[in-house]
Amino acid sequence: MNVIVVSAVCVYNQVGQLLTVRKRGTDKFMHPGGKPEPGETAAQAASRELAEEVGIDVPPAELEPMGVWHAVAANEAETTIEATVFTAPGTWEAHPSAEIAEIRWLDLHAELPGDLAPLLTDHVLPALASPN
């Protein structure tokens, strides 16, 4: 089983919806994020990917750590991801850039669509739903 290290960011709009993105050539929606470049910390990778993918600029030091999880990769066979997930403070508007084909704001209080990545459904959404 291959393991890919990634960073991802939870981003919210003014009505409390969670940003999800779909990369070109894929069918699953996930957080904005991606693989760190050599020498990057998880927060630096998350900050860079957020700017590249959806045009949101948040300095790495302002990202709030949420957790680290292992999940089945949404778009790569026989692969697991090790995802460090952050939350971007504040509320945002986003637009698809780079390899992002589509963005979708997810209403966390509505029925969830069936095309979400396992990291979201198995780890992040349950963590967001549980009281601290």
Buried (B, 14 or more C-beta within 10 A) or exposed (E): EEEEEBBBBBBBBEEEBBBBBBBEEBEBBBBBBBEBEEEBEBBBBBBBBBBBBBBBEBEBEEBEEBEEBEBBBBBEEEEBBBBBBBBBEEEBEBEBBBBBEEBBBBEEEEEEEEBBBBBBBBBBBEEEEEEE
